[in-house]
């Protein structure tokens, strides 16, 4: 018996994980600082106010940006006067990139520096516009002591527009350049946390550009569409809930299209690892949305019929600022825990439980949520029991778990072992 206890004490030092969330947005900003080429965009001053309203509502942590003007000045302006409005101060941007020598607009990245740090920035395509790979790491709370964190790469593209065979071929070539780069930089037979996002200008899932992303020759580099809705997206009411262009049917004089909502051009595609949660980042099911879209907009605008998918100020901002609606996804990211922690207000009942635990857990008073996470970072149980309620855990397999108690102001985390069913 003494030997068994010693083994258990050793096991209790093994790292387990709690979870945070990354909210990812992809947004074509409609000529933010662009020259327009034959039209006159809204001023960045006007657009900043709309973007602030949109971002404050949807609260992204990462924004994959399309249609930024030529020069670092526009990324910095967006950061300082739209994203960091009202003294927020946590938003940062990547470096301006234009190796393709685009004459009008390029892509970019903005991110919440409280959650992520930019590790490197590389370009994989210089045809039409750069496709830029932003490799980032999660600012794990234990990073300074554990030296362990999670990497995620955002690949941002704005593929060639229009619906001719030549345009489709250009989109295919751009994607092939990006995929060849991934093949050359990703170790053989391994995967990674990759997000491929942006205005892809795709009309159908049968396009080679799209197929080369979701069915690549090297299956370890496969991307997934979280909504899993293949078909002819353009001018097809079956896909109204996912259409991103265009929120207007009347000319606003700011370079935006006036076709109404009838195209799905904007995407957030996720690698196998993110879909499966293999490397501590996992797509949160049913969180992929088109912002401002309720499925009632086919061939129409954001206002008719009445749109209750967001507050009216947000709908107005999306209409005024956008040629394309942004798309959004949430990713759960596992944060390393190396010891028992209590965060926040401690005016709650302590969590007393025998360790190892076996059949049930008594919910202490003062806590409102109970989450159990296994040693790979996956949530295996999530409940909101009453204080004093007994939670049956007989079905959990033997192993090491992190039990997280939380309420509106506090969080307590304990590492425990379950011996048997």
C-alpha positions as CSV (number, residue, x, y, z in Angstrom):
1,X,0.0,0.0,0.0
2,X,2.8,2.4,0.8
3,X,4.3,1.8,-2.6
4,X,1.0,2.7,-4.3
5,X,0.8,6.0,-2.5
6,X,4.3,6.9,-3.6
7,X,3.3,6.3,-7.2
8,X,0.2,8.4,-6.8
9,X,2.3,11.3,-5.4
10,X,4.5,11.2,-8.4
11,X,1.6,11.2,-10.8
12,X,0.2,14.3,-9.2
13,X,3.1,16.3,-10.5
14,X,2.2,15.5,-14.1
15,X,0.9,18.6,-16.0
16,X,-2.7,19.0,-16.9
17,X,-4.6,21.7,-18.7
18,X,-7.3,24.3,-18.3
19,X,-9.0,26.0,-21.3
20,X,-9.1,29.5,-22.7
21,X,-10.8,30.6,-25.9
22,X,-9.4,32.3,-29.0
23,X,-12.0,34.1,-31.1
24,X,-10.9,34.4,-34.7
25,X,-12.4,36.8,-37.2
26,X,-11.7,37.2,-40.9
27,X,-12.7,40.5,-42.3
28,X,-12.4,42.3,-45.7
29,X,-12.4,45.9,-44.6
30,X,-13.3,47.4,-48.0
31,X,-10.5,49.6,-49.0
32,X,-9.2,50.6,-45.6
33,X,-6.7,53.3,-46.7
34,X,-6.9,51.9,-50.3
35,X,-6.8,54.2,-53.3
36,X,-10.0,52.9,-54.7
37,X,-8.9,52.8,-58.4
38,X,-11.9,54.3,-60.0
39,X,-13.9,54.9,-56.8
40,X,-13.6,56.8,-53.6
41,X,-13.4,54.8,-50.3
42,X,-14.6,56.1,-47.0
43,X,-11.9,57.8,-44.9
44,X,-10.1,55.8,-42.3
45,X,-11.5,58.2,-39.7
46,X,-15.1,57.1,-40.7
47,X,-14.2,53.5,-40.9
48,X,-12.4,53.4,-37.5
49,X,-15.7,54.3,-35.8
50,X,-17.5,51.5,-37.5
51,X,-14.8,48.9,-36.9
52,X,-14.7,49.8,-33.2
53,X,-18.4,49.1,-32.9
54,X,-18.1,45.8,-34.7
55,X,-15.0,44.6,-32.7
56,X,-16.4,45.7,-29.4
57,X,-19.5,43.5,-30.1
58,X,-17.9,40.4,-31.5
59,X,-14.8,40.6,-29.3
60,X,-12.3,38.8,-31.6
61,X,-8.7,38.0,-30.4
62,X,-7.4,37.7,-33.9
63,X,-8.5,39.5,-37.0
64,X,-7.3,38.2,-40.4
65,X,-7.5,41.4,-42.5
66,X,-8.1,41.9,-46.2
67,X,-8.1,45.2,-48.2
68,X,-5.6,47.3,-46.2
69,X,-3.9,50.2,-47.9
70,X,-0.3,50.2,-49.1
71,X,2.0,51.0,-46.2
72,X,2.5,50.2,-42.5
73,X,0.8,53.5,-41.7
74,X,-2.6,51.9,-42.3
75,X,-2.1,48.9,-40.1
76,X,-0.8,51.2,-37.4
77,X,-3.8,53.5,-37.9
78,X,-6.2,50.6,-37.5
79,X,-4.4,49.4,-34.4
80,X,-4.3,52.8,-32.7
81,X,-7.6,54.4,-33.6
82,X,-10.0,51.6,-34.2
83,X,-8.8,48.5,-32.2
84,X,-7.1,50.3,-29.2
85,X,-9.8,52.9,-29.0
86,X,-10.7,54.1,-25.5
87,X,-7.3,53.2,-24.1
88,X,-7.5,49.5,-24.6
89,X,-3.8,49.1,-25.6
90,X,-3.6,45.4,-26.0
91,X,-4.0,45.2,-29.8
92,X,-0.9,44.7,-32.0
93,X,-0.5,44.2,-35.7
94,X,1.9,42.3,-38.0
95,X,4.4,44.0,-40.3
96,X,3.2,45.4,-43.6
97,X,3.9,42.9,-46.4
98,X,3.8,43.6,-50.2
99,X,6.3,41.4,-51.9
100,X,3.8,40.9,-54.8
101,X,4.0,44.7,-55.4
102,X,0.2,45.0,-55.3
103,X,-0.8,48.6,-56.3
104,X,-3.8,49.2,-54.1
105,X,-4.6,46.8,-51.2
106,X,-2.9,44.1,-49.2
107,X,-3.6,41.7,-46.3
108,X,-2.6,42.0,-42.6
109,X,-3.1,40.7,-39.1
110,X,-4.2,42.2,-35.8
111,X,-4.1,40.3,-32.5
112,X,-4.7,40.6,-28.8
113,X,-1.3,40.7,-27.3
114,X,-2.6,39.5,-23.9
115,X,-3.3,36.1,-25.5
116,X,-0.8,35.8,-28.4
117,X,2.7,36.7,-29.4
118,X,3.9,37.0,-33.0
119,X,6.8,34.6,-33.4
120,X,7.5,34.9,-37.2
121,X,6.0,36.2,-40.4
122,X,6.7,34.6,-43.8
123,X,5.4,35.0,-47.3
124,X,4.5,32.0,-49.5
125,X,3.0,33.6,-52.5
126,X,3.8,36.7,-54.5
127,X,1.2,36.4,-57.3
128,X,-1.5,39.1,-57.3
129,X,-1.1,39.6,-53.5
130,X,1.1,38.1,-50.8
131,X,-0.2,35.2,-48.8
132,X,1.3,35.7,-45.4
133,X,2.0,33.1,-42.7
134,X,1.9,34.5,-39.2
135,X,3.2,32.0,-36.7
136,X,2.1,32.8,-33.2
137,X,2.3,31.3,-29.7
138,X,-0.2,31.4,-26.9
139,X,0.8,33.4,-23.8
140,X,0.4,30.5,-21.5
141,X,0.1,31.7,-17.9
142,X,2.8,29.2,-16.9
143,X,5.1,30.0,-19.8
144,X,7.9,31.6,-17.7
145,X,8.3,28.6,-15.5
146,X,7.2,25.7,-17.7
147,X,8.8,26.9,-21.0
148,X,5.9,25.2,-22.7
149,X,3.3,26.7,-24.9
150,X,1.2,26.1,-28.1
151,X,1.9,27.5,-31.6
152,X,-0.7,28.4,-34.2
153,X,-0.2,29.8,-37.7
154,X,-2.6,32.1,-39.4
155,X,-2.3,32.0,-43.2
156,X,-4.1,35.0,-44.7
157,X,-5.0,35.2,-48.3
158,X,-7.0,37.4,-50.7
159,X,-7.3,35.3,-53.8
160,X,-7.9,36.7,-57.3
161,X,-11.5,38.0,-57.8
162,X,-14.0,37.4,-60.6
163,X,-15.5,34.3,-62.2
164,X,-13.6,33.6,-65.4
165,X,-11.5,30.4,-66.0
166,X,-8.4,32.6,-65.9
167,X,-9.3,34.0,-62.5
168,X,-10.0,30.5,-61.2
169,X,-6.6,29.4,-62.5
170,X,-5.0,32.3,-60.7
171,X,-6.7,31.3,-57.4
172,X,-5.5,27.8,-57.9
173,X,-1.9,28.9,-58.4
174,X,-2.0,31.1,-55.3
175,X,-3.2,28.3,-53.2
176,X,-0.7,25.9,-54.7
177,X,2.1,28.3,-53.7
178,X,0.9,28.4,-50.1
179,X,0.5,24.6,-49.9
180,X,3.9,24.0,-51.4
181,X,5.4,26.3,-48.8
182,X,3.6,24.3,-46.0
183,X,4.8,21.0,-47.5
184,X,8.4,22.3,-47.5
185,X,8.3,23.7,-44.0
186,X,6.1,21.1,-42.2
187,X,8.1,18.0,-41.1
188,X,7.1,14.9,-43.0
189,X,4.1,13.0,-41.6
190,X,3.4,15.6,-39.0
191,X,0.6,18.1,-38.6
192,X,0.2,21.5,-37.1
193,X,-2.2,24.1,-35.9
194,X,-2.9,26.0,-39.1
195,X,-5.7,28.5,-40.0
196,X,-6.2,29.5,-43.6
197,X,-8.5,32.5,-43.7
198,X,-9.5,35.5,-45.9
199,X,-11.4,36.6,-48.9
200,X,-11.0,33.6,-51.1
201,X,-13.4,34.7,-53.9
202,X,-14.6,31.1,-54.4
203,X,-17.9,30.4,-56.3
204,X,-18.2,26.7,-55.7
205,X,-16.6,23.9,-53.7
206,X,-15.5,22.2,-56.8
207,X,-12.9,24.9,-57.7
208,X,-9.4,23.5,-57.7
209,X,-8.2,26.2,-55.3
210,X,-10.7,25.0,-52.7
211,X,-10.1,21.3,-53.4
212,X,-6.4,21.7,-53.0
213,X,-7.0,23.1,-49.5
214,X,-9.5,20.4,-48.3
215,X,-8.1,17.5,-50.3
216,X,-4.3,18.1,-50.7
217,X,-1.9,15.6,-52.0
218,X,-0.3,15.5,-48.5
219,X,-3.2,14.7,-46.2
220,X,-1.3,15.9,-43.1
221,X,-1.8,19.4,-44.6
222,X,-5.6,19.1,-45.0
223,X,-7.9,22.0,-44.2
224,X,-11.5,21.7,-43.1
225,X,-14.5,23.9,-43.5
226,X,-16.2,24.0,-40.1
227,X,-19.7,24.3,-41.5
228,X,-19.0,21.5,-44.0
229,X,-21.4,22.8,-46.6
230,X,-20.0,22.0,-50.1
231,X,-21.8,23.0,-53.3
232,X,-22.4,25.9,-55.6
233,X,-22.3,28.8,-53.1
234,X,-22.9,31.6,-55.6
235,X,-26.4,32.9,-56.2
236,X,-27.8,29.9,-54.3
237,X,-30.4,30.5,-51.6
238,X,-29.5,27.1,-50.0
239,X,-26.3,28.8,-48.6
240,X,-27.9,32.1,-47.6
241,X,-26.8,31.6,-44.0
242,X,-23.1,31.7,-45.1
243,X,-23.2,34.4,-47.8
244,X,-20.8,37.2,-47.0
245,X,-21.2,39.5,-50.1
246,X,-22.7,42.0,-50.5
247,X,-24.6,43.6,-47.6
248,X,-25.9,46.4,-49.9
249,X,-28.2,46.7,-52.9
250,X,-27.8,50.5,-53.3
251,X,-24.6,52.4,-54.2
252,X,-23.0,54.0,-51.2
253,X,-20.3,55.7,-53.2
254,X,-17.5,54.0,-51.3
255,X,-16.3,51.2,-53.7
256,X,-18.6,48.5,-52.3
257,X,-20.6,46.1,-54.5
258,X,-24.3,46.4,-54.7
259,X,-25.3,42.8,-55.7
260,X,-27.0,41.9,-52.4
261,X,-26.2,38.8,-50.3
262,X,-25.5,36.1,-52.8
263,X,-21.8,35.0,-52.6
264,X,-19.8,33.1,-50.0
265,X,-16.4,34.6,-50.5
266,X,-14.9,34.7,-47.0
267,X,-13.7,31.7,-45.0
268,X,-11.9,30.4,-41.9
269,X,-10.5,26.9,-42.7
270,X,-8.9,24.8,-40.0
271,X,-6.3,22.1,-40.1
272,X,-7.0,18.6,-39.0
273,X,-5.1,19.2,-35.7
274,X,-7.4,22.1,-34.8
275,X,-10.6,20.2,-35.8
276,X,-9.5,17.2,-33.7
277,X,-7.8,19.1,-30.9
278,X,-4.6,17.1,-31.4
279,X,-2.2,19.9,-30.4
280,X,-4.0,21.7,-27.5
281,X,-6.1,23.9,-29.8
282,X,-9.6,22.7,-30.9
283,X,-12.5,24.2,-32.8
284,X,-15.5,24.8,-30.6
285,X,-18.4,23.2,-32.4
286,X,-21.1,25.4,-33.9
287,X,-19.3,28.7,-33.4
288,X,-18.6,29.5,-37.0
289,X,-20.9,32.4,-38.0
290,X,-21.2,35.1,-40.6
291,X,-21.5,38.3,-38.6
292,X,-24.8,40.1,-39.3
293,X,-26.1,37.2,-41.3
294,X,-29.4,35.4,-40.2
295,X,-30.1,33.5,-43.4
296,X,-32.9,35.9,-44.5
297,X,-30.7,38.2,-46.7
298,X,-30.6,36.3,-50.0
299,X,-30.2,38.9,-52.8
300,X,-31.0,41.6,-50.3
301,X,-29.3,43.9,-47.8
302,X,-28.8,43.8,-44.1
303,X,-31.9,45.8,-43.2
304,X,-34.8,44.1,-45.1
305,X,-36.4,42.1,-43.5
306,X,-35.5,43.4,-40.0
307,X,-32.2,42.0,-38.8
308,X,-32.0,40.9,-35.1
309,X,-28.8,38.9,-35.4
310,X,-26.9,41.8,-33.7
311,X,-27.7,45.2,-32.1
312,X,-28.8,47.8,-34.6
313,X,-25.6,49.9,-34.1
314,X,-23.6,46.8,-35.1
315,X,-25.8,46.1,-38.2
316,X,-25.5,49.7,-39.2
317,X,-21.7,49.6,-38.8
318,X,-21.4,46.3,-40.8
319,X,-23.5,47.9,-43.6
320,X,-21.6,51.1,-43.7
321,X,-18.1,49.7,-43.5
322,X,-18.3,46.4,-45.4
323,X,-18.2,45.0,-48.9
324,X,-18.1,41.6,-47.3
325,X,-19.4,40.5,-43.9
326,X,-16.8,39.1,-41.5
327,X,-16.8,35.5,-40.5
328,X,-16.0,34.2,-37.0
329,X,-14.9,31.0,-35.2
330,X,-13.9,30.1,-31.7
331,X,-11.0,27.9,-30.8
332,X,-10.5,26.3,-27.4
333,X,-6.9,26.5,-26.3
334,X,-5.4,24.4,-23.5
335,X,-3.5,26.3,-20.8
336,X,-0.8,24.5,-18.9
337,X,-1.5,24.0,-15.2
338,X,1.4,22.7,-13.0
339,X,-0.1,23.1,-9.6
340,X,-3.4,23.7,-7.8
341,X,-4.6,27.2,-8.3
342,X,-7.3,29.5,-7.0
343,X,-7.9,32.7,-9.0
344,X,-10.2,35.5,-7.9
345,X,-12.4,36.1,-4.9
346,X,-12.0,33.3,-2.3
347,X,-15.3,33.9,-0.5
348,X,-16.5,30.4,-1.5
349,X,-16.5,27.0,0.1
350,X,-13.2,25.1,-0.3
351,X,-13.2,22.0,-2.4
352,X,-12.7,19.0,-0.2
353,X,-12.4,15.6,-1.9
354,X,-10.5,12.5,-1.3
355,X,-7.7,11.8,-3.8
356,X,-7.7,9.5,-5.7
357,X,-11.5,10.0,-6.3
358,X,-13.8,7.4,-7.6
359,X,-17.6,7.5,-7.9
360,X,-18.9,11.0,-7.2
361,X,-18.0,14.6,-6.5
362,X,-19.9,16.9,-4.1
363,X,-20.3,20.4,-5.5
364,X,-19.2,22.9,-2.9
365,X,-21.4,25.9,-2.2
366,X,-20.6,29.3,-3.8
367,X,-19.5,27.8,-7.1
368,X,-21.8,27.6,-10.1
369,X,-19.9,25.6,-12.8
370,X,-18.0,22.3,-12.7
371,X,-15.6,21.3,-15.6
372,X,-13.5,18.2,-15.7
373,X,-10.6,18.2,-18.2
374,X,-8.5,15.1,-19.0
375,X,-4.7,15.1,-19.3
376,X,-4.8,15.8,-23.0
377,X,-6.7,19.1,-22.5
378,X,-10.1,17.8,-23.6
379,X,-13.2,18.7,-21.6
380,X,-14.9,15.5,-20.6
381,X,-17.7,16.9,-18.3
382,X,-19.2,20.3,-18.0
383,X,-22.1,20.9,-15.6
384,X,-23.8,23.6,-13.5
385,X,-24.8,21.7,-10.4
386,X,-26.3,23.2,-7.2
387,X,-24.1,23.6,-4.1
388,X,-24.2,20.3,-2.2
389,X,-25.3,18.3,-5.2
390,X,-23.5,15.0,-5.9
391,X,-22.1,14.6,-9.4
392,X,-21.8,11.1,-10.7
393,X,-18.4,10.4,-12.2
394,X,-18.4,6.6,-12.3
395,X,-18.3,6.7,-16.2
396,X,-14.9,8.5,-16.3
397,X,-12.0,6.2,-17.1
398,X,-9.1,6.0,-14.8
399,X,-6.6,8.8,-15.3
400,X,-5.4,12.2,-14.3
401,X,-7.9,15.1,-14.4
402,X,-8.1,18.8,-13.8
403,X,-11.3,19.7,-11.9
404,X,-12.2,23.4,-12.5
405,X,-14.7,25.2,-10.3
406,X,-15.8,28.6,-11.3
407,X,-18.4,31.4,-10.8
408,X,-18.7,35.0,-12.0
409,X,-15.6,36.2,-10.1
410,X,-13.5,33.2,-9.2
411,X,-11.9,30.0,-10.4
412,X,-10.4,27.1,-8.6
413,X,-8.4,24.3,-10.2
414,X,-7.4,21.0,-8.6
415,X,-5.5,18.1,-10.1
416,X,-6.9,14.7,-9.1
417,X,-6.5,11.1,-10.0
418,X,-9.3,8.6,-10.7
419,X,-8.3,5.0,-10.0
420,X,-11.2,3.0,-11.4
421,X,-14.8,2.9,-12.6
